[in-house]
Amino acid sequence: MSLPPWGTSVPGNRWDLAPTGAPRRSVSVVVTHYEQQAELDRTLAALRRQTRPPDEVVVADDGSRSAPRVPSGVRLVRQPDHGFRAAAARNLGVAATTGDVLVLLDADTHPEPRFVERIVALPESLPEALVVGRRRHADLSGTDIEVAVEEVAPALELPEPGWLREAYDDTRDLLDADGSGHRFVISAVLACSRWWYDEIGGFDESFRSYGGEDWEVAHRSWTAGGLLAHRRDAVAWHDGPHAGARPRDADADLAGLAETVNVADRTTAPGTTWRGLLRGPAEVVVTCAPTLQAVELLVTVDSVLAALPRAAVRLGREHRDLVGEDPRVLSADDPVAASARVHVDVRRGLSGDATAWSALVAGLDGTVARRSVADGCAELQDLRLLRRAQRWARPGLAPTGTPLVTGLRPWTGETSLEAWLGGWSGR
């Protein structure tokens, strides 16, 4: 974790509170390309017409048979053709940049003149912000690449994905985003600070088929404490229909399956991660104090894992020996995974049904970082806010909220393990 190089942060996801008049930062645009010379030419021409000209443009070629032609002043970097490796190509392009703020485009996604100006405004003041622009669609085949895209595209417009437009509307352009907001990020129209890109580790290069790498990096950004915003007035036009409107075949179905599995194995938020399989990282991590007695511990661990089967529990050695082998039981010395969003610090035993434990997880709304539970038996912690507060050394970014009512029952010592397992405890 490194200190942000400039700017400030805001409570929750309140990117609308970003200060105005932030100093301008140098801007690098990375254009990912594969076998699309005409589309690349149009995008580079559109970048020359920007009201906020980028300080540098890098084309990252994902193994085209011949090197694409780029004009003087544009840098070209290439990687061998080992299949669809857009994630690796973007990382390669970013590594060649020197700017403070990054803008990512695909070769077939052509920005309107104010695209760069608008999409970099938030990262210039909020360096943790990941900003997605608006990608519109048009059939530009046969049109003159020298004619400004905003002059020809509206008459040739194709439908946008309805679910995506509704998501932006429902979340007020992601201002009200939660842990599922990563599903609304598109890497073809994306901006963030170079510092933040490096801080979260860039794109996951294990993605080697179409799609998914943008959702994964957005999820990683969110859980690290980043901000998520949609800038609907930062428009770029994609040449052709959106993926959901294209004809499907067996290869497309296999690619879609690979994308879904890859994302599920790497995210923790409901909606993209596994629902029952014990694969992928845990969203909820529970740490039990070493002072819990034997029955108290067994009831607590059994209760939480019955209700939240994809949680992870951190225990000391004696407690791990008592609980026995379970892949969800970790050492107390193991650090809490960076992908986890919720931490429950259990100080005294707790038990309850799935409704009670689910209410615990739902007790964090992204505005407070700590809440006590069951008369102080546990503390609920929002890890993304705590990470942000630590990064900025500003405790006020991780405020404490009121005690949470969940239905969880504090341990009293009156319940035997037999009664808990038999289901007659608490009657």
C-alpha positions as CSV (number, residue, x, y, z in Angstrom):
1,M,0.0,0.0,0.0
2,S,1.5,3.3,-1.1
3,L,0.7,6.9,-0.3
4,P,-1.5,8.6,-3.0
5,P,0.7,11.0,-5.0
6,W,-1.9,13.8,-5.2
7,G,-5.5,14.8,-4.7
8,T,-7.9,13.6,-2.0
9,S,-10.6,11.1,-1.2
10,V,-14.2,11.3,-0.2
11,P,-16.6,9.3,2.1
12,G,-18.2,6.1,0.7
13,N,-18.4,6.4,-3.1
14,R,-19.3,10.0,-3.1
15,W,-17.3,11.0,-6.2
16,D,-19.8,13.8,-6.7
17,L,-18.0,15.6,-3.8
18,A,-14.8,15.7,-5.8
19,P,-13.2,19.2,-5.5
20,T,-13.2,21.3,-8.6
21,G,-10.2,23.1,-10.1
22,A,-7.7,20.3,-9.5
23,P,-4.3,20.8,-11.2
24,R,-4.1,19.2,-14.6
25,R,-2.1,16.0,-14.8
26,S,-0.4,14.5,-17.8
27,V,-2.6,12.1,-19.7
28,S,-1.6,8.9,-21.6
29,V,-4.0,7.0,-23.9
30,V,-3.5,3.3,-24.5
31,V,-5.3,1.9,-27.5
32,T,-5.5,-1.9,-27.7
33,H,-5.4,-3.3,-31.2
34,Y,-5.6,-6.5,-33.2
35,E,-6.0,-6.7,-37.0
36,Q,-8.2,-3.5,-37.2
37,Q,-6.1,-1.0,-39.2
38,A,-9.1,1.0,-40.5
39,E,-10.6,1.2,-37.0
40,L,-7.3,2.1,-35.5
41,D,-6.9,4.9,-38.0
42,R,-10.3,6.3,-37.1
43,T,-9.5,6.2,-33.4
44,L,-6.1,7.9,-33.7
45,A,-7.7,10.6,-35.9
46,A,-10.4,11.1,-33.2
47,L,-7.7,11.5,-30.6
48,R,-6.1,14.2,-32.7
49,R,-9.4,16.2,-32.5
50,Q,-9.7,16.1,-28.7
51,T,-10.4,19.3,-26.8
52,R,-7.9,18.0,-24.2
53,P,-5.2,16.4,-26.4
54,P,-3.4,13.5,-24.6
55,D,0.2,14.0,-23.8
56,E,1.0,10.6,-25.3
57,V,-0.7,7.8,-27.2
58,V,0.5,4.2,-27.1
59,V,-0.9,1.5,-29.4
60,A,-0.7,-2.0,-27.8
61,D,-0.9,-4.6,-30.5
62,D,-2.1,-8.1,-29.4
63,G,-0.1,-10.1,-32.0
64,S,-1.4,-8.9,-35.4
65,R,0.2,-10.7,-38.3
66,S,1.7,-7.4,-39.5
67,A,2.6,-4.4,-37.3
68,P,-0.2,-1.8,-37.5
69,R,0.7,1.6,-39.0
70,V,0.8,4.5,-36.6
71,P,1.6,8.1,-37.3
72,S,4.6,9.9,-36.0
73,G,4.4,10.7,-32.3
74,V,2.4,7.5,-31.5
75,R,4.3,4.7,-29.8
76,L,3.7,1.1,-30.9
77,V,4.3,-1.8,-28.6
78,R,3.6,-5.4,-29.6
79,Q,3.3,-8.9,-28.1
80,P,3.3,-12.3,-29.8
81,D,0.0,-13.8,-30.9
82,H,-0.7,-16.4,-28.2
83,G,-4.5,-16.1,-28.5
84,F,-6.8,-13.4,-27.2
85,R,-4.7,-11.5,-24.6
86,A,-6.3,-8.1,-24.3
87,A,-5.4,-8.0,-20.6
88,A,-1.7,-8.6,-21.2
89,A,-1.8,-6.1,-24.1
90,R,-3.2,-3.4,-21.9
91,N,-0.6,-4.0,-19.3
92,L,2.1,-3.9,-22.0
93,G,0.8,-0.6,-23.3
94,V,0.5,1.0,-19.8
95,A,4.1,-0.1,-19.0
96,A,5.2,2.1,-22.0
97,T,3.4,5.2,-20.7
98,T,4.7,8.1,-18.6
99,G,1.5,10.0,-17.9
100,D,-0.2,10.6,-14.5
101,V,-3.6,9.6,-15.8
102,L,-4.5,6.7,-18.0
103,V,-7.2,6.4,-20.6
104,L,-7.9,3.0,-22.1
105,L,-9.6,2.6,-25.5
106,D,-10.0,-0.3,-28.0
107,A,-9.0,0.3,-31.6
108,D,-12.7,0.0,-32.7
109,T,-14.0,2.5,-30.1
110,H,-13.8,6.0,-31.3
111,P,-13.9,9.0,-28.9
112,E,-15.9,12.1,-29.4
113,P,-13.9,15.4,-29.1
114,R,-14.5,15.9,-25.4
115,F,-14.1,12.3,-24.3
116,V,-10.6,12.7,-22.8
117,E,-11.4,16.0,-21.2
118,R,-14.4,14.6,-19.4
119,I,-13.2,11.1,-18.4
120,V,-9.9,12.3,-16.8
121,A,-11.5,15.0,-14.6
122,L,-12.3,12.7,-11.7
123,P,-8.9,10.9,-11.5
124,E,-7.2,14.2,-11.6
125,S,-8.7,15.1,-8.2
126,L,-9.6,11.6,-6.9
127,P,-6.7,9.3,-7.7
128,E,-8.5,6.2,-6.5
129,A,-11.3,6.7,-9.0
130,L,-12.0,4.1,-11.7
131,V,-14.1,5.9,-14.3
132,V,-16.0,4.3,-17.2
133,G,-17.3,6.3,-20.1
134,R,-20.3,5.7,-22.2
135,R,-19.9,3.3,-25.1
136,R,-22.4,3.8,-27.9
137,H,-22.7,1.6,-30.9
138,A,-22.9,2.3,-34.7
139,D,-22.4,0.6,-38.0
140,L,-19.5,2.6,-39.4
141,S,-18.6,0.2,-42.2
142,G,-18.0,2.1,-45.4
143,T,-17.8,5.6,-43.8
144,D,-14.9,8.0,-44.3
145,I,-12.5,7.6,-41.4
146,E,-11.5,11.2,-41.7
147,V,-15.0,12.4,-41.0
148,A,-15.5,13.1,-37.3
149,V,-17.3,10.1,-35.7
150,E,-19.8,12.3,-33.9
151,E,-21.0,13.6,-37.3
152,V,-21.7,10.2,-38.8
153,A,-22.4,7.8,-36.0
154,P,-25.8,9.1,-34.6
155,A,-27.5,8.4,-38.0
156,L,-26.0,4.9,-38.0
157,E,-26.6,4.1,-34.3
158,L,-27.2,0.6,-33.1
159,P,-28.9,-0.3,-29.8
160,E,-27.0,-0.1,-26.5
161,P,-27.3,-3.0,-24.0
162,G,-30.5,-2.2,-22.1
163,W,-29.4,-3.8,-18.9
164,L,-26.3,-1.6,-18.8
165,R,-28.2,1.6,-19.4
166,E,-30.7,0.6,-16.7
167,A,-27.8,-0.1,-14.3
168,Y,-26.3,3.3,-14.8
169,D,-29.7,5.0,-14.4
170,D,-30.6,3.0,-11.2
171,T,-27.3,3.7,-9.6
172,R,-27.1,7.4,-10.6
173,D,-24.1,6.7,-12.8
174,L,-22.6,4.3,-10.1
175,L,-22.8,6.9,-7.4
176,D,-24.9,4.4,-5.5
177,A,-22.7,1.4,-6.6
178,D,-22.3,-1.5,-4.2
179,G,-20.1,-4.6,-4.4
180,S,-21.8,-5.6,-7.7
181,G,-20.9,-2.4,-9.5
182,H,-17.9,-4.0,-11.2
183,R,-20.3,-5.6,-13.7
184,F,-20.9,-2.2,-15.2
185,V,-17.3,-1.5,-16.1
186,I,-16.1,-1.6,-19.7
187,S,-12.3,-1.6,-20.3
188,A,-12.8,-0.1,-23.8
189,V,-13.8,3.3,-22.3
190,L,-11.9,3.5,-19.0
191,A,-9.7,5.9,-17.1
192,C,-7.8,5.9,-13.8
193,S,-4.6,7.3,-12.4
194,R,-1.4,5.5,-13.2
195,W,-0.7,5.3,-9.5
196,W,-4.0,3.4,-8.9
197,Y,-3.4,1.1,-11.8
198,D,-0.1,0.1,-10.3
199,E,-1.5,0.0,-6.8
200,I,-4.1,-2.6,-7.7
201,G,-1.8,-4.5,-10.0
202,G,-3.3,-3.8,-13.5
203,F,-5.2,-6.4,-15.5
204,D,-5.1,-10.1,-14.7
205,E,-3.1,-11.6,-17.5
206,S,-4.6,-15.1,-16.9
207,F,-7.7,-13.9,-18.8
208,R,-7.0,-15.4,-22.3
209,S,-10.5,-15.2,-23.9
210,Y,-12.9,-12.4,-24.8
211,G,-14.3,-10.5,-21.8
212,G,-14.2,-10.6,-18.0
213,E,-10.9,-8.9,-17.4
214,D,-12.6,-5.6,-17.0
215,W,-15.0,-6.9,-14.4
216,E,-12.2,-8.5,-12.5
217,V,-10.0,-5.4,-12.3
218,A,-13.0,-3.3,-11.3
219,H,-13.9,-5.7,-8.5
220,R,-10.3,-5.6,-7.3
221,S,-10.3,-1.8,-7.4
222,W,-13.5,-1.7,-5.4
223,T,-12.4,-4.0,-2.7
224,A,-9.1,-2.1,-2.4
225,G,-11.1,0.9,-1.4
226,G,-11.4,2.6,-4.8
227,L,-14.2,4.8,-6.1
228,L,-16.4,3.8,-9.1
229,A,-18.0,6.3,-11.4
230,H,-19.8,6.4,-14.8
231,R,-19.2,9.5,-16.9
232,R,-22.1,9.4,-19.4
233,D,-21.0,12.5,-21.2
234,A,-17.6,10.9,-22.0
235,V,-18.8,9.2,-25.2
236,A,-16.9,6.9,-27.6
237,W,-18.5,5.0,-30.4
238,H,-17.9,1.3,-30.9
239,D,-17.9,0.2,-34.6
240,G,-20.5,-2.6,-34.6
241,P,-23.1,-4.1,-32.3
242,H,-22.5,-4.9,-28.6
243,A,-21.5,-8.5,-27.8
244,G,-25.0,-9.6,-26.7
245,A,-26.4,-8.6,-30.1
246,R,-23.9,-10.6,-32.2
247,P,-24.8,-14.1,-33.5
248,R,-23.8,-16.9,-31.2
249,D,-22.0,-20.1,-32.2
250,A,-20.3,-22.9,-30.3
251,D,-17.0,-21.0,-30.1
252,A,-18.8,-18.0,-28.6
253,D,-20.6,-20.1,-26.1
254,L,-17.3,-21.7,-25.0
255,A,-15.7,-18.3,-24.7
256,G,-18.6,-17.0,-22.7
257,L,-18.4,-20.0,-20.4
258,A,-14.6,-19.4,-19.9
259,E,-15.3,-15.7,-19.1
260,T,-18.0,-16.5,-16.5
261,V,-15.8,-19.1,-14.8
262,N,-12.8,-16.9,-14.7
263,V,-14.7,-14.1,-13.1
264,A,-16.5,-16.3,-10.6
265,D,-13.1,-17.8,-9.5
266,R,-11.7,-14.3,-8.8
267,T,-14.5,-12.2,-7.4
268,T,-16.5,-12.3,-4.2
269,A,-19.6,-10.3,-4.9
270,P,-23.0,-11.9,-5.3
271,G,-24.0,-11.9,-9.0
272,T,-20.6,-13.0,-10.4
273,T,-19.1,-15.3,-7.8
274,W,-20.1,-18.9,-7.1
275,R,-23.2,-19.4,-5.1
276,G,-22.4,-22.8,-3.6
277,L,-19.1,-24.2,-4.9
278,L,-16.2,-23.6,-2.6
279,R,-14.1,-22.0,-5.3
280,G,-12.7,-18.5,-5.4
281,P,-12.0,-16.0,-2.6
282,A,-14.2,-15.4,0.4
283,E,-16.1,-12.1,0.7
284,V,-16.6,-12.6,4.5
285,V,-13.7,-13.4,6.8
286,V,-14.3,-14.2,10.5
287,T,-11.6,-14.1,13.1
288,C,-12.3,-15.8,16.4
289,A,-10.5,-14.6,19.6
290,P,-8.2,-17.2,21.2
291,T,-10.2,-16.8,24.5
292,L,-13.2,-18.7,23.2
293,Q,-13.8,-21.9,25.0
294,A,-14.2,-25.3,23.3
295,V,-18.0,-25.5,23.0
296,E,-18.3,-21.8,22.5
297,L,-15.9,-21.9,19.6
298,L,-17.4,-25.0,17.9
299,V,-20.9,-23.6,18.0
300,T,-19.7,-20.2,16.7
301,V,-17.8,-21.7,13.8
302,D,-20.4,-24.3,12.9
303,S,-23.1,-21.6,13.0
304,V,-21.3,-19.1,10.7
305,L,-20.3,-21.7,8.2
306,A,-23.7,-23.3,8.1
307,A,-25.2,-19.9,7.3
308,L,-22.4,-18.5,5.2
309,P,-20.8,-21.5,3.5
310,R,-18.4,-19.4,1.5
311,A,-17.0,-17.5,4.4
312,A,-13.5,-18.1,5.8
313,V,-12.6,-18.4,9.5
314,R,-9.2,-17.6,11.0
315,L,-8.3,-19.5,14.1
316,G,-5.2,-20.1,16.3
317,R,-3.5,-23.5,16.2
318,E,-5.3,-24.9,19.2
319,H,-8.7,-23.8,17.8
320,R,-7.8,-25.3,14.4
321,D,-7.0,-28.6,16.0
322,L,-10.3,-28.5,17.8
323,V,-12.3,-27.7,14.7
324,G,-10.6,-30.2,12.4
325,E,-9.9,-30.2,8.7
326,D,-12.0,-27.8,6.7
327,P,-10.7,-25.8,3.7
328,R,-12.5,-22.7,5.0
329,V,-10.6,-22.7,8.2
330,L,-7.4,-20.7,8.0
331,S,-4.6,-19.8,10.4
332,A,-4.9,-16.7,12.4
333,D,-1.5,-15.8,11.1
334,D,-2.8,-15.7,7.5
335,P,-3.5,-12.2,6.4
336,V,-7.0,-11.3,5.4
337,A,-7.2,-11.7,1.7
338,A,-7.2,-8.4,-0.3
339,S,-10.3,-9.6,-2.1
340,A,-12.4,-9.8,1.1
341,R,-14.9,-7.0,1.8
342,V,-16.2,-7.9,5.2
343,H,-14.4,-8.8,8.4
344,V,-16.1,-10.0,11.6
345,D,-13.9,-9.9,14.7
346,V,-15.6,-12.3,17.1
347,R,-14.6,-11.6,20.7
348,R,-17.3,-13.8,22.4
349,G,-19.3,-16.7,21.0
350,L,-22.3,-16.2,18.7
351,S,-24.9,-18.3,17.1
352,G,-27.8,-17.9,14.8
353,D,-29.6,-18.9,11.6
354,A,-28.9,-17.9,8.1
355,T,-31.2,-14.9,8.4
356,A,-29.3,-13.6,11.4
357,W,-25.8,-14.0,9.8
358,S,-27.0,-12.6,6.5
359,A,-28.3,-9.5,8.4
360,L,-24.8,-9.2,9.8
361,V,-23.2,-9.0,6.3
362,A,-25.9,-6.7,5.1
363,G,-25.2,-4.3,8.0
364,L,-22.6,-2.5,6.0
365,D,-23.9,0.0,3.5
366,G,-20.7,1.6,2.4
367,T,-20.9,4.6,4.6
368,V,-19.6,3.3,8.0
369,A,-16.6,1.0,8.6
370,R,-17.3,-0.4,12.0
371,R,-20.4,-1.6,13.9
372,S,-20.7,-3.6,17.1
373,V,-22.8,-6.7,17.2
374,A,-24.7,-8.6,19.9
375,D,-23.7,-6.5,22.9
376,G,-20.1,-6.2,21.8
377,C,-19.6,-10.0,21.1
378,A,-18.3,-9.0,17.7
379,E,-17.3,-6.1,15.6
380,L,-18.3,-5.8,11.9
381,Q,-15.8,-4.1,9.7
382,D,-16.0,-2.8,6.1
383,L,-12.5,-3.6,4.9
384,R,-12.7,-1.4,1.8
385,L,-13.3,1.7,3.9
386,L,-10.6,0.7,6.4
387,R,-8.1,0.2,3.5
388,R,-8.9,3.6,2.2
389,A,-8.5,5.3,5.6
390,Q,-5.2,3.5,6.1
391,R,-3.9,4.6,2.7
392,W,-4.6,8.2,3.3
393,A,-3.9,8.1,7.1
394,R,-7.3,9.6,7.6
395,P,-9.4,7.7,10.2
396,G,-12.4,9.9,9.3
397,L,-12.8,8.0,6.1
398,A,-13.7,4.9,8.1
399,P,-16.3,6.1,10.6
400,T,-18.0,4.0,13.3
401,G,-21.7,3.4,13.1
402,T,-24.4,2.5,15.6
403,P,-24.7,-1.0,17.0
404,L,-26.3,-3.5,14.6
405,V,-29.3,-5.6,15.4
406,T,-29.1,-9.0,13.7
407,G,-30.8,-11.7,15.7
408,L,-27.5,-13.4,16.5
409,R,-27.4,-14.8,20.1
410,P,-24.5,-14.1,22.4
411,W,-22.9,-17.2,24.0
412,T,-24.1,-17.8,27.5
413,G,-22.5,-21.1,28.4
414,E,-25.9,-22.7,28.9
415,T,-25.9,-24.5,25.5
416,S,-24.1,-27.8,25.0
417,L,-22.7,-28.9,21.7
418,E,-25.3,-31.7,21.7
419,A,-28.1,-29.2,22.1
420,W,-26.7,-27.0,19.3
421,L,-26.3,-29.9,16.8
422,G,-29.7,-31.3,17.8
423,G,-31.4,-28.0,17.2
424,W,-33.0,-27.5,20.5
425,S,-30.7,-24.8,21.8
426,G,-32.2,-21.3,22.2
427,R,-35.8,-22.7,22.5
